[in-house]
């Protein structure tokens, strides 16, 4: 079973969720309706919380973790992912906030206290350094990532399309499990 508690905290899983049997969802994790967590992905909410919105997907081999609370930082660094977000393969997310309708490209690393607002695309292999706040409606690329340009209207529409595509794929998996 890919769901486990940490101490006395259990994950909270919404409706119509797909959790691949090889993923791990641990501790203080909340996953919104219609989301999907794919092969060998880890969501480890042991020392702080992870919240994933509706219709989001976290793809294969991604690692999601948090930073603990301290006297100097009473809230620590939780991981918050908005609605209709696509997290590509092998992404590392650590204690950051991602807005709605974003796409985080394959192999990217997003570090503690980064704030990514709505409608942002992060190119594959990018690194967002701790504490950075990005601008909405932009494409970011590089190590460290920099704003490259504003997203086109078609690219902004694609952000939602990407998440909806994964919702259709997870529904297919759910249907095949029900048989």
VMD Tcl script that builds the backbone (N, CA, C; Angstrom):
set m [mol new atoms 537]
animate dup $m
set s [atomselect $m all]
$s set {name element resname resid chain x y z} {
  {N N UNK 1 A 0.845 -1.187 0.000}
  {CA C UNK 1 A 0.000 0.000 0.000}
  {C C UNK 1 A 0.885 1.243 0.000}
  {N N UNK 2 A 0.652 2.188 -0.898}
  {CA C UNK 2 A 1.538 3.354 -1.000}
  {C C UNK 2 A 1.267 4.449 0.023}
  {N N UNK 3 A 0.311 4.235 0.952}
  {CA C UNK 3 A -0.047 5.264 1.927}
  {C C UNK 3 A 0.408 4.800 3.306}
  {N N UNK 4 A 1.123 5.694 4.020}
  {CA C UNK 4 A 1.507 5.342 5.385}
  {C C UNK 4 A 1.484 6.572 6.275}
  {N N UNK 5 A 1.242 6.310 7.550}
  {CA C UNK 5 A 1.204 7.406 8.502}
  {C C UNK 5 A 2.625 7.749 8.944}
  {N N UNK 6 A 2.754 8.908 9.574}
  {CA C UNK 6 A 3.974 9.285 10.279}
  {C C UNK 6 A 3.520 9.724 11.661}
  {N N UNK 7 A 3.996 9.014 12.680}
  {CA C UNK 7 A 3.515 9.211 14.047}
  {C C UNK 7 A 1.991 9.101 14.035}
  {N N UNK 8 A 1.263 10.156 14.402}
  {CA C UNK 8 A -0.206 10.053 14.436}
  {C C UNK 8 A -0.873 10.790 13.285}
  {N N UNK 9 A -0.128 11.065 12.221}
  {CA C UNK 9 A -0.662 11.816 11.081}
  {C C UNK 9 A -0.782 10.911 9.866}
  {N N UNK 10 A -1.986 10.895 9.295}
  {CA C UNK 10 A -2.259 10.080 8.114}
  {C C UNK 10 A -2.538 10.975 6.914}
  {N N UNK 11 A -2.163 10.529 5.715}
  {CA C UNK 11 A -2.522 11.283 4.511}
  {C C UNK 11 A -4.040 11.399 4.361}
  {N N UNK 12 A -4.461 12.495 3.738}
  {CA C UNK 12 A -5.862 12.738 3.423}
  {C C UNK 12 A -5.965 12.741 1.897}
  {N N UNK 13 A -6.724 11.814 1.374}
  {CA C UNK 13 A -6.786 11.597 -0.071}
  {C C UNK 13 A -8.187 11.953 -0.559}
  {N N UNK 14 A -8.276 12.800 -1.580}
  {CA C UNK 14 A -9.554 13.221 -2.148}
  {C C UNK 14 A -10.210 12.137 -2.982}
  {N N UNK 15 A -11.241 12.531 -3.702}
  {CA C UNK 15 A -11.993 11.618 -4.558}
  {C C UNK 15 A -11.354 11.505 -5.936}
  {N N UNK 16 A -11.563 10.334 -6.553}
  {CA C UNK 16 A -11.092 10.070 -7.918}
  {C C UNK 16 A -9.597 10.330 -8.066}
  {N N UNK 17 A -8.828 9.865 -7.084}
  {CA C UNK 17 A -7.374 9.995 -7.064}
  {C C UNK 17 A -6.768 8.718 -7.621}
  {N N UNK 18 A -5.676 8.857 -8.370}
  {CA C UNK 18 A -4.910 7.680 -8.765}
  {C C UNK 18 A -3.549 7.751 -8.084}
  {N N UNK 19 A -3.244 6.724 -7.296}
  {CA C UNK 19 A -1.937 6.552 -6.685}
  {C C UNK 19 A -1.331 5.283 -7.264}
  {N N UNK 20 A -0.265 5.410 -8.032}
  {CA C UNK 20 A 0.381 4.219 -8.564}
  {C C UNK 20 A 0.882 3.374 -7.392}
  {N N UNK 21 A 0.777 2.047 -7.489}
  {CA C UNK 21 A 1.189 1.195 -6.366}
  {C C UNK 21 A 2.640 1.387 -5.916}
  {N N UNK 22 A 3.511 1.910 -6.779}
  {CA C UNK 22 A 4.914 2.078 -6.400}
  {C C UNK 22 A 5.208 3.437 -5.754}
  {N N UNK 23 A 4.232 4.341 -5.708}
  {CA C UNK 23 A 4.491 5.644 -5.086}
  {C C UNK 23 A 4.426 5.497 -3.569}
  {N N UNK 24 A 4.922 6.504 -2.863}
  {CA C UNK 24 A 4.858 6.540 -1.406}
  {C C UNK 24 A 4.261 7.870 -0.973}
  {N N UNK 25 A 3.196 7.828 -0.196}
  {CA C UNK 25 A 2.528 9.012 0.338}
  {C C UNK 25 A 2.561 8.862 1.858}
  {N N UNK 26 A 3.332 9.723 2.522}
  {CA C UNK 26 A 3.675 9.513 3.922}
  {C C UNK 26 A 3.313 10.733 4.758}
  {N N UNK 27 A 2.554 10.525 5.831}
  {CA C UNK 27 A 2.352 11.541 6.852}
  {C C UNK 27 A 1.354 12.616 6.492}
  {N N UNK 28 A 1.725 13.861 6.756}
  {CA C UNK 28 A 0.840 15.020 6.633}
  {C C UNK 28 A 0.768 15.468 5.172}
  {N N UNK 29 A 0.059 14.693 4.386}
  {CA C UNK 29 A -0.099 14.947 2.950}
  {C C UNK 29 A -1.594 15.010 2.651}
  {N N UNK 30 A -2.010 16.059 1.948}
  {CA C UNK 30 A -3.392 16.189 1.494}
  {C C UNK 30 A -3.367 16.277 -0.025}
  {N N UNK 31 A -4.124 15.416 -0.672}
  {CA C UNK 31 A -4.186 15.392 -2.138}
  {C C UNK 31 A -5.626 15.671 -2.552}
  {N N UNK 32 A -5.811 16.710 -3.370}
  {CA C UNK 32 A -7.136 17.119 -3.820}
  {C C UNK 32 A -7.729 16.183 -4.860}
  {N N UNK 33 A -9.041 16.300 -5.044}
  {CA C UNK 33 A -9.785 15.478 -5.999}
  {C C UNK 33 A -9.149 15.509 -7.391}
  {N N UNK 34 A -9.280 14.380 -8.086}
  {CA C UNK 34 A -8.882 14.243 -9.495}
  {C C UNK 34 A -7.385 14.371 -9.735}
  {N N UNK 35 A -6.573 14.240 -8.708}
  {CA C UNK 35 A -5.122 14.322 -8.883}
  {C C UNK 35 A -4.534 12.931 -9.068}
  {N N UNK 36 A -3.263 12.884 -9.481}
  {CA C UNK 36 A -2.593 11.604 -9.691}
  {C C UNK 36 A -1.135 11.696 -9.267}
  {N N UNK 37 A -0.669 10.583 -8.670}
  {CA C UNK 37 A 0.710 10.464 -8.212}
  {C C UNK 37 A 1.252 9.206 -8.887}
  {N N UNK 38 A 2.321 9.378 -9.639}
  {CA C UNK 38 A 2.762 8.330 -10.556}
  {C C UNK 38 A 3.927 7.505 -10.015}
  {N N UNK 39 A 4.442 6.628 -10.881}
  {CA C UNK 39 A 5.391 5.569 -10.535}
  {C C UNK 39 A 6.602 6.080 -9.754}
  {N N UNK 40 A 6.857 5.434 -8.613}
  {CA C UNK 40 A 8.049 5.671 -7.801}
  {C C UNK 40 A 8.210 7.109 -7.327}
  {N N UNK 41 A 7.116 7.827 -7.215}
  {CA C UNK 41 A 7.140 9.183 -6.669}
  {C C UNK 41 A 7.010 9.105 -5.156}
  {N N UNK 42 A 7.686 10.016 -4.455}
  {CA C UNK 42 A 7.633 10.068 -2.994}
  {C C UNK 42 A 7.097 11.422 -2.560}
  {N N UNK 43 A 6.057 11.394 -1.732}
  {CA C UNK 43 A 5.518 12.582 -1.060}
  {C C UNK 43 A 5.724 12.337 0.427}
  {N N UNK 44 A 6.758 12.954 1.008}
  {CA C UNK 44 A 7.109 12.663 2.397}
  {C C UNK 44 A 6.785 13.852 3.280}
  {N N UNK 45 A 5.599 13.806 3.886}
  {CA C UNK 45 A 5.132 14.860 4.772}
  {C C UNK 45 A 5.366 14.495 6.222}
  {N N UNK 46 A 6.603 14.279 6.588}
  {CA C UNK 46 A 6.891 13.853 7.952}
  {C C UNK 46 A 7.131 15.023 8.906}
  {N N UNK 47 A 7.904 16.012 8.526}
  {CA C UNK 47 A 8.239 17.108 9.438}
  {C C UNK 47 A 7.510 18.406 9.098}
  {N N UNK 48 A 6.659 18.379 8.118}
  {CA C UNK 48 A 5.806 19.511 7.748}
  {C C UNK 48 A 4.777 18.968 6.767}
  {N N UNK 49 A 3.893 19.833 6.302}
  {CA C UNK 49 A 2.783 19.365 5.483}
  {C C UNK 49 A 3.053 19.536 3.983}
  {N N UNK 50 A 2.384 18.674 3.224}
  {CA C UNK 50 A 2.340 18.763 1.765}
  {C C UNK 50 A 0.869 18.852 1.395}
  {N N UNK 51 A 0.531 19.841 0.562}
  {CA C UNK 51 A -0.840 20.012 0.087}
  {C C UNK 51 A -0.797 20.080 -1.432}
  {N N UNK 52 A -1.566 19.220 -2.070}
  {CA C UNK 52 A -1.661 19.203 -3.532}
  {C C UNK 52 A -3.116 19.482 -3.888}
  {N N UNK 53 A -3.338 20.442 -4.767}
  {CA C UNK 53 A -4.686 20.857 -5.144}
  {C C UNK 53 A -5.393 19.869 -6.054}
  {N N UNK 54 A -6.515 20.319 -6.590}
  {CA C UNK 54 A -7.360 19.522 -7.468}
  {C C UNK 54 A -6.748 19.400 -8.867}
  {N N UNK 55 A -6.893 18.211 -9.455}
  {CA C UNK 55 A -6.527 18.016 -10.853}
  {C C UNK 55 A -5.052 18.150 -11.155}
  {N N UNK 56 A -4.198 17.986 -10.156}
  {CA C UNK 56 A -2.746 18.097 -10.372}
  {C C UNK 56 A -2.135 16.715 -10.526}
  {N N UNK 57 A -0.956 16.659 -11.110}
  {CA C UNK 57 A -0.267 15.387 -11.279}
  {C C UNK 57 A 1.203 15.544 -10.935}
  {N N UNK 58 A 1.728 14.517 -10.267}
  {CA C UNK 58 A 3.147 14.465 -9.923}
  {C C UNK 58 A 3.679 13.199 -10.581}
  {N N UNK 59 A 4.536 13.392 -11.577}
  {CA C UNK 59 A 4.914 12.291 -12.452}
  {C C UNK 59 A 6.085 11.477 -11.908}
  {N N UNK 60 A 6.371 10.400 -12.608}
  {CA C UNK 60 A 7.302 9.353 -12.226}
  {C C UNK 60 A 8.622 9.887 -11.664}
  {N N UNK 61 A 9.060 9.244 -10.585}
  {CA C UNK 61 A 10.373 9.452 -9.961}
  {C C UNK 61 A 10.559 10.830 -9.337}
  {N N UNK 62 A 9.476 11.540 -9.093}
  {CA C UNK 62 A 9.601 12.847 -8.443}
  {C C UNK 62 A 9.704 12.674 -6.932}
  {N N UNK 63 A 10.384 13.636 -6.300}
  {CA C UNK 63 A 10.591 13.630 -4.851}
  {C C UNK 63 A 10.054 14.925 -4.283}
  {N N UNK 64 A 9.132 14.829 -3.332}
  {CA C UNK 64 A 8.513 16.003 -2.717}
  {C C UNK 64 A 8.718 15.927 -1.213}
  {N N UNK 65 A 9.353 16.952 -0.655}
  {CA C UNK 65 A 9.625 16.969 0.776}
  {C C UNK 65 A 9.496 18.389 1.295}
  {N N UNK 66 A 9.766 18.573 2.573}
  {CA C UNK 66 A 9.488 19.813 3.295}
  {C C UNK 66 A 10.641 20.096 4.260}
  {N N UNK 67 A 10.645 21.298 4.850}
  {CA C UNK 67 A 11.590 21.614 5.927}
  {C C UNK 67 A 10.828 21.807 7.225}
  {N N UNK 68 A 11.427 21.372 8.299}
  {CA C UNK 68 A 10.764 21.380 9.607}
  {C C UNK 68 A 10.650 22.786 10.193}
  {N N UNK 69 A 9.800 22.905 11.173}
  {CA C UNK 69 A 9.570 24.158 11.892}
  {C C UNK 69 A 10.687 24.362 12.904}
  {N N UNK 70 A 11.125 25.615 13.046}
  {CA C UNK 70 A 12.170 25.955 14.009}
  {C C UNK 70 A 11.757 27.215 14.760}
  {N N UNK 71 A 12.425 27.548 15.860}
  {CA C UNK 71 A 12.107 28.799 16.551}
  {C C UNK 71 A 12.277 30.027 15.650}
  {N N UNK 72 A 13.286 30.004 14.785}
  {CA C UNK 72 A 13.506 31.131 13.868}
  {C C UNK 72 A 12.527 31.143 12.706}
  {N N UNK 73 A 11.955 29.989 12.406}
  {CA C UNK 73 A 11.038 29.858 11.280}
  {C C UNK 73 A 9.874 28.967 11.723}
  {N N UNK 74 A 8.916 29.544 12.472}
  {CA C UNK 74 A 7.875 28.728 13.106}
  {C C UNK 74 A 7.004 27.924 12.142}
  {N N UNK 75 A 6.867 28.352 10.900}
  {CA C UNK 75 A 6.071 27.593 9.925}
  {C C UNK 75 A 6.931 26.624 9.124}
  {N N UNK 76 A 8.245 26.693 9.271}
  {CA C UNK 76 A 9.117 25.855 8.454}
  {C C UNK 76 A 8.894 26.159 6.982}
  {N N UNK 77 A 9.031 25.149 6.145}
  {CA C UNK 77 A 8.769 25.294 4.712}
  {C C UNK 77 A 7.897 24.139 4.242}
  {N N UNK 78 A 6.561 24.317 4.287}
  {CA C UNK 78 A 5.681 23.284 3.741}
  {C C UNK 78 A 5.777 23.288 2.218}
  {N N UNK 79 A 5.232 22.269 1.612}
  {CA C UNK 79 A 5.141 22.194 0.147}
  {C C UNK 79 A 3.679 22.345 -0.226}
  {N N UNK 80 A 3.379 23.388 -1.001}
  {CA C UNK 80 A 2.011 23.673 -1.418}
  {C C UNK 80 A 1.986 23.697 -2.952}
  {N N UNK 81 A 1.142 22.869 -3.540}
  {CA C UNK 81 A 0.979 22.795 -4.991}
  {C C UNK 81 A -0.484 23.120 -5.287}
  {N N UNK 82 A -0.729 24.043 -6.207}
  {CA C UNK 82 A -2.078 24.490 -6.524}
  {C C UNK 82 A -2.872 23.509 -7.363}
  {N N UNK 83 A -3.917 24.017 -7.979}
  {CA C UNK 83 A -4.812 23.236 -8.826}
  {C C UNK 83 A -4.288 23.176 -10.259}
  {N N UNK 84 A -4.512 22.029 -10.891}
  {CA C UNK 84 A -4.191 21.830 -12.312}
  {C C UNK 84 A -2.723 22.128 -12.616}
  {N N UNK 85 A -1.865 21.545 -11.793}
  {CA C UNK 85 A -0.413 21.694 -11.945}
  {C C UNK 85 A 0.138 20.385 -12.483}
  {N N UNK 86 A 1.078 20.491 -13.412}
  {CA C UNK 86 A 1.795 19.332 -13.936}
  {C C UNK 86 A 3.229 19.394 -13.430}
  {N N UNK 87 A 3.614 18.352 -12.687}
  {CA C UNK 87 A 4.984 18.206 -12.196}
  {C C UNK 87 A 5.604 17.092 -13.031}
  {N N UNK 88 A 6.584 17.424 -13.856}
  {CA C UNK 88 A 7.181 16.463 -14.778}
  {C C UNK 88 A 7.992 15.377 -14.084}
  {N N UNK 89 A 8.497 14.449 -14.869}
  {CA C UNK 89 A 9.276 13.317 -14.376}
  {C C UNK 89 A 10.545 13.796 -13.663}
  {N N UNK 90 A 10.887 13.111 -12.591}
  {CA C UNK 90 A 12.152 13.315 -11.856}
  {C C UNK 90 A 12.357 14.742 -11.359}
  {N N UNK 91 A 11.299 15.373 -10.908}
  {CA C UNK 91 A 11.380 16.717 -10.337}
  {C C UNK 91 A 11.604 16.589 -8.833}
  {N N UNK 92 A 12.389 17.501 -8.271}
  {CA C UNK 92 A 12.546 17.613 -6.825}
  {C C UNK 92 A 11.880 18.911 -6.397}
  {N N UNK 93 A 10.898 18.780 -5.518}
  {CA C UNK 93 A 10.232 19.940 -4.922}
  {C C UNK 93 A 10.496 19.893 -3.431}
  {N N UNK 94 A 11.026 20.972 -2.883}
  {CA C UNK 94 A 11.360 20.971 -1.460}
  {C C UNK 94 A 10.879 22.257 -0.808}
  {N N UNK 95 A 9.816 22.161 -0.031}
  {CA C UNK 95 A 9.347 23.276 0.780}
  {C C UNK 95 A 9.053 24.546 0.007}
  {N N UNK 96 A 8.391 24.426 -1.132}
  {CA C UNK 96 A 8.099 25.576 -1.991}
  {C C UNK 96 A 6.591 25.711 -2.186}
  {N N UNK 97 A 6.183 26.792 -2.841}
  {CA C UNK 97 A 4.771 27.030 -3.136}
  {C C UNK 97 A 4.620 27.211 -4.641}
  {N N UNK 98 A 3.725 26.441 -5.232}
  {CA C UNK 98 A 3.468 26.502 -6.674}
  {C C UNK 98 A 2.002 26.849 -6.860}
  {N N UNK 99 A 1.722 27.882 -7.636}
  {CA C UNK 99 A 0.361 28.343 -7.879}
  {C C UNK 99 A -0.411 27.420 -8.796}
  {N N UNK 100 A -1.531 27.912 -9.291}
  {CA C UNK 100 A -2.420 27.141 -10.159}
  {C C UNK 100 A -1.948 27.171 -11.610}
  {N N UNK 101 A -2.255 26.084 -12.327}
  {CA C UNK 101 A -2.000 25.984 -13.764}
  {C C UNK 101 A -0.552 26.326 -14.102}
  {N N UNK 102 A 0.356 25.576 -13.472}
  {CA C UNK 102 A 1.786 25.693 -13.751}
  {C C UNK 102 A 2.284 24.372 -14.307}
  {N N UNK 103 A 3.439 24.408 -14.954}
  {CA C UNK 103 A 4.101 23.203 -15.420}
  {C C UNK 103 A 5.562 23.299 -14.997}
  {N N UNK 104 A 6.008 22.276 -14.266}
  {CA C UNK 104 A 7.393 22.195 -13.827}
  {C C UNK 104 A 8.043 21.101 -14.667}
  {N N UNK 105 A 8.982 21.486 -15.508}
  {CA C UNK 105 A 9.586 20.571 -16.476}
  {C C UNK 105 A 10.431 19.478 -15.844}
  {N N UNK 106 A 10.604 18.401 -16.602}
  {CA C UNK 106 A 11.341 17.223 -16.159}
  {C C UNK 106 A 12.712 17.589 -15.597}
  {N N UNK 107 A 13.061 16.932 -14.492}
  {CA C UNK 107 A 14.389 17.080 -13.915}
  {C C UNK 107 A 14.658 18.407 -13.230}
  {N N UNK 108 A 13.650 19.221 -13.038}
  {CA C UNK 108 A 13.851 20.520 -12.380}
  {C C UNK 108 A 13.945 20.343 -10.869}
  {N N UNK 109 A 14.573 21.321 -10.223}
  {CA C UNK 109 A 14.698 21.361 -8.774}
  {C C UNK 109 A 14.182 22.709 -8.309}
  {N N UNK 110 A 13.182 22.674 -7.425}
  {CA C UNK 110 A 12.597 23.883 -6.852}
  {C C UNK 110 A 12.850 23.803 -5.343}
  {N N UNK 111 A 13.581 24.776 -4.805}
  {CA C UNK 111 A 14.060 24.685 -3.425}
  {C C UNK 111 A 13.185 25.443 -2.434}
  {N N UNK 112 A 13.575 25.397 -1.164}
  {CA C UNK 112 A 12.805 25.968 -0.062}
  {C C UNK 112 A 12.428 27.427 -0.296}
  {N N UNK 113 A 11.191 27.722 0.074}
  {CA C UNK 113 A 10.659 29.078 0.125}
  {C C UNK 113 A 10.567 29.772 -1.233}
  {N N UNK 114 A 10.662 29.013 -2.298}
  {CA C UNK 114 A 10.392 29.557 -3.627}
  {C C UNK 114 A 8.881 29.736 -3.739}
  {N N UNK 115 A 8.470 30.829 -4.368}
  {CA C UNK 115 A 7.056 31.071 -4.634}
  {C C UNK 115 A 6.888 31.203 -6.147}
  {N N UNK 116 A 6.113 30.299 -6.706}
  {CA C UNK 116 A 5.799 30.309 -8.131}
  {C C UNK 116 A 4.319 30.645 -8.248}
  {N N UNK 117 A 3.976 31.811 -8.796}
  {CA C UNK 117 A 2.562 32.182 -8.910}
  {C C UNK 117 A 1.874 31.415 -10.046}
  {N N UNK 118 A 0.613 31.719 -10.290}
  {CA C UNK 118 A -0.165 31.060 -11.343}
  {C C UNK 118 A 0.468 31.273 -12.720}
  {N N UNK 119 A 0.223 30.298 -13.602}
  {CA C UNK 119 A 0.575 30.378 -15.028}
  {C C UNK 119 A 2.066 30.593 -15.266}
  {N N UNK 120 A 2.871 29.694 -14.691}
  {CA C UNK 120 A 4.313 29.712 -14.912}
  {C C UNK 120 A 4.723 28.372 -15.491}
  {N N UNK 121 A 5.649 28.421 -16.451}
  {CA C UNK 121 A 6.254 27.223 -17.004}
  {C C UNK 121 A 7.742 27.260 -16.667}
  {N N UNK 122 A 8.222 26.180 -16.040}
  {CA C UNK 122 A 9.637 26.046 -15.709}
  {C C UNK 122 A 10.199 24.996 -16.645}
  {N N UNK 123 A 11.174 25.392 -17.454}
  {CA C UNK 123 A 11.754 24.490 -18.446}
  {C C UNK 123 A 12.492 23.321 -17.815}
  {N N UNK 124 A 12.588 22.226 -18.560}
  {CA C UNK 124 A 13.235 21.005 -18.082}
  {C C UNK 124 A 14.649 21.299 -17.591}
  {N N UNK 125 A 15.001 20.656 -16.479}
  {CA C UNK 125 A 16.347 20.756 -15.936}
  {C C UNK 125 A 16.668 22.053 -15.226}
  {N N UNK 126 A 15.681 22.866 -14.946}
  {CA C UNK 126 A 15.929 24.162 -14.308}
  {C C UNK 126 A 16.118 24.017 -12.805}
  {N N UNK 127 A 16.788 25.007 -12.222}
  {CA C UNK 127 A 17.006 25.087 -10.781}
  {C C UNK 127 A 16.521 26.446 -10.309}
  {N N UNK 128 A 15.564 26.432 -9.377}
  {CA C UNK 128 A 15.095 27.675 -8.766}
  {C C UNK 128 A 15.688 27.715 -7.357}
  {N N UNK 129 A 16.552 28.683 -7.115}
  {CA C UNK 129 A 17.284 28.810 -5.852}
  {C C UNK 129 A 16.352 29.183 -4.707}
  {N N UNK 130 A 16.747 28.853 -3.467}
  {CA C UNK 130 A 15.885 29.114 -2.307}
  {C C UNK 130 A 15.450 30.579 -2.207}
  {N N UNK 131 A 14.193 30.743 -1.818}
  {CA C UNK 131 A 13.671 32.064 -1.509}
  {C C UNK 131 A 13.278 32.933 -2.690}
  {N N UNK 132 A 13.401 32.454 -3.896}
  {CA C UNK 132 A 13.056 33.255 -5.078}
  {C C UNK 132 A 11.538 33.334 -5.239}
  {N N UNK 133 A 11.056 34.474 -5.675}
  {CA C UNK 133 A 9.655 34.649 -6.039}
  {C C UNK 133 A 9.621 34.960 -7.526}
  {N N UNK 134 A 8.938 34.117 -8.286}
  {CA C UNK 134 A 8.869 34.280 -9.732}
  {C C UNK 134 A 7.690 35.172 -10.101}
  {N N UNK 135 A 7.634 35.534 -11.362}
  {CA C UNK 135 A 6.555 36.369 -11.892}
  {C C UNK 135 A 5.602 35.485 -12.699}
  {N N UNK 136 A 4.298 35.664 -12.505}
  {CA C UNK 136 A 3.299 34.883 -13.221}
  {C C UNK 136 A 3.323 35.142 -14.713}
  {N N UNK 137 A 2.888 34.139 -15.481}
  {CA C UNK 137 A 2.772 34.283 -16.930}
  {C C UNK 137 A 4.090 34.220 -17.675}
  {N N UNK 138 A 5.116 33.645 -17.041}
  {CA C UNK 138 A 6.449 33.649 -17.635}
  {C C UNK 138 A 6.990 32.234 -17.813}
  {N N UNK 139 A 7.967 32.117 -18.737}
  {CA C UNK 139 A 8.766 30.914 -18.917}
  {C C UNK 139 A 10.108 31.158 -18.246}
  {N N UNK 140 A 10.508 30.205 -17.372}
  {CA C UNK 140 A 11.810 30.263 -16.697}
  {C C UNK 140 A 12.621 29.063 -17.120}
  {N N UNK 141 A 13.928 29.286 -17.348}
  {CA C UNK 141 A 14.824 28.198 -17.742}
  {C C UNK 141 A 16.218 28.468 -17.193}
  {N N UNK 142 A 16.955 27.370 -16.974}
  {CA C UNK 142 A 18.366 27.473 -16.632}
  {C C UNK 142 A 18.697 27.046 -15.219}
  {N N UNK 143 A 19.995 27.079 -14.927}
  {CA C UNK 143 A 20.554 26.721 -13.624}
  {C C UNK 143 A 21.582 27.752 -13.234}
  {N N UNK 144 A 21.198 28.771 -12.485}
  {CA C UNK 144 A 19.885 29.039 -11.920}
  {C C UNK 144 A 18.912 29.550 -12.981}
  {N N UNK 145 A 17.638 29.312 -12.747}
  {CA C UNK 145 A 16.615 29.694 -13.724}
  {C C UNK 145 A 16.457 31.204 -13.774}
  {N N UNK 146 A 16.231 31.677 -14.982}
  {CA C UNK 146 A 15.956 33.094 -15.216}
  {C C UNK 146 A 14.712 33.205 -16.104}
  {N N UNK 147 A 14.022 34.320 -15.987}
  {CA C UNK 147 A 12.871 34.561 -16.863}
  {C C UNK 147 A 13.382 34.693 -18.293}
  {N N UNK 148 A 12.776 33.933 -19.193}
  {CA C UNK 148 A 13.174 33.953 -20.600}
  {C C UNK 148 A 12.251 34.865 -21.398}
  {N N UNK 149 A 10.942 34.716 -21.143}
  {CA C UNK 149 A 9.962 35.522 -21.883}
  {C C UNK 149 A 8.579 35.277 -21.295}
  {N N UNK 150 A 7.646 36.126 -21.718}
  {CA C UNK 150 A 6.245 35.923 -21.337}
  {C C UNK 150 A 5.691 34.725 -22.111}
  {N N UNK 151 A 4.788 33.995 -21.466}
  {CA C UNK 151 A 4.112 32.892 -22.147}
  {C C UNK 151 A 3.094 33.453 -23.135}
  {N N UNK 152 A 2.915 32.741 -24.228}
  {CA C UNK 152 A 1.884 33.112 -25.192}
  {C C UNK 152 A 0.522 32.660 -24.667}
  {N N UNK 153 A -0.535 33.154 -25.264}
  {CA C UNK 153 A -1.880 32.709 -24.885}
  {C C UNK 153 A -2.036 31.204 -25.054}
  {N N UNK 154 A -1.481 30.665 -26.171}
  {CA C UNK 154 A -1.567 29.224 -26.403}
  {C C UNK 154 A -0.814 28.442 -25.331}
  {N N UNK 155 A 0.325 28.937 -24.893}
  {CA C UNK 155 A 1.083 28.251 -23.841}
  {C C UNK 155 A 0.330 28.288 -22.512}
  {N N UNK 156 A -0.302 29.395 -22.212}
  {CA C UNK 156 A -1.091 29.481 -20.977}
  {C C UNK 156 A -2.254 28.496 -21.040}
  {N N UNK 157 A -2.916 28.369 -22.192}
  {CA C UNK 157 A -3.986 27.375 -22.349}
  {C C UNK 157 A -3.439 25.953 -22.196}
  {N N UNK 158 A -2.214 25.737 -22.696}
  {CA C UNK 158 A -1.596 24.414 -22.621}
  {C C UNK 158 A -1.382 23.973 -21.169}
  {N N UNK 159 A -1.114 24.913 -20.281}
  {CA C UNK 159 A -0.892 24.554 -18.877}
  {C C UNK 159 A -2.103 23.806 -18.324}
  {N N UNK 160 A -3.283 24.304 -18.591}
  {CA C UNK 160 A -4.521 23.646 -18.142}
  {C C UNK 160 A -4.726 22.334 -18.915}
  {N N UNK 161 A -4.485 22.372 -20.228}
  {CA C UNK 161 A -4.635 21.175 -21.058}
  {C C UNK 161 A -3.761 20.033 -20.522}
  {N N UNK 162 A -2.517 20.334 -20.167}
  {CA C UNK 162 A -1.593 19.308 -19.686}
  {C C UNK 162 A -2.163 18.610 -18.454}
  {N N UNK 163 A -2.656 19.389 -17.508}
  {CA C UNK 163 A -3.247 18.803 -16.302}
  {C C UNK 163 A -4.499 17.997 -16.636}
  {N N UNK 164 A -5.323 18.510 -17.526}
  {CA C UNK 164 A -6.547 17.788 -17.905}
  {C C UNK 164 A -6.230 16.490 -18.641}
  {N N UNK 165 A -5.162 16.495 -19.448}
  {CA C UNK 165 A -4.721 15.275 -20.125}
  {C C UNK 165 A -4.380 14.205 -19.085}
  {N N UNK 166 A -3.630 14.589 -18.058}
  {CA C UNK 166 A -3.281 13.622 -17.019}
  {C C UNK 166 A -4.502 13.167 -16.229}
  {N N UNK 167 A -5.509 14.006 -16.121}
  {CA C UNK 167 A -6.749 13.573 -15.470}
  {C C UNK 167 A -7.412 12.468 -16.296}
  {N N UNK 168 A -7.385 12.615 -17.618}
  {CA C UNK 168 A -7.962 11.569 -18.485}
  {C C UNK 168 A -7.158 10.272 -18.370}
  {N N UNK 169 A -5.839 10.385 -18.347}
  {CA C UNK 169 A -4.993 9.188 -18.229}
  {C C UNK 169 A -5.256 8.481 -16.901}
  {N N UNK 170 A -5.319 9.227 -15.805}
  {CA C UNK 170 A -5.561 8.592 -14.499}
  {C C UNK 170 A -6.943 7.955 -14.468}
  {N N UNK 171 A -7.938 8.572 -15.140}
  {CA C UNK 171 A -9.272 7.957 -15.203}
  {C C UNK 171 A -9.224 6.624 -15.919}
  {N N UNK 172 A -8.397 6.525 -16.965}
  {CA C UNK 172 A -8.228 5.237 -17.647}
  {C C UNK 172 A -7.635 4.190 -16.718}
  {N N UNK 173 A -6.640 4.584 -15.925}
  {CA C UNK 173 A -6.059 3.643 -14.968}
  {C C UNK 173 A -7.096 3.223 -13.930}
  {N N UNK 174 A -7.865 4.183 -13.433}
  {CA C UNK 174 A -8.890 3.847 -12.444}
  {C C UNK 174 A -9.937 2.889 -13.009}
  {N N UNK 175 A -10.338 3.102 -14.274}
  {CA C UNK 175 A -11.314 2.207 -14.910}
  {C C UNK 175 A -10.755 0.804 -15.053}
  {N N UNK 176 A -9.472 0.681 -15.432}
  {CA C UNK 176 A -8.903 -0.649 -15.630}
  {C C UNK 176 A -8.733 -1.380 -14.294}
  {N N UNK 177 A -8.523 -0.643 -13.193}
  {CA C UNK 177 A -8.437 -1.277 -11.876}
  {C C UNK 177 A -9.798 -1.772 -11.392}
  {N N UNK 178 A -10.870 -1.086 -11.818}
  {CA C UNK 178 A -12.214 -1.453 -11.385}
  {C C UNK 178 A -12.708 -2.745 -12.034}
  {N N UNK 179 A -12.069 -3.144 -13.124}
  {CA C UNK 179 A -12.518 -4.348 -13.845}
  {C C UNK 179 A -12.098 -5.630 -13.149}
}
mol reanalyze $m
mol bondsrecalc $m
mol representation Tube
mol addrep $m
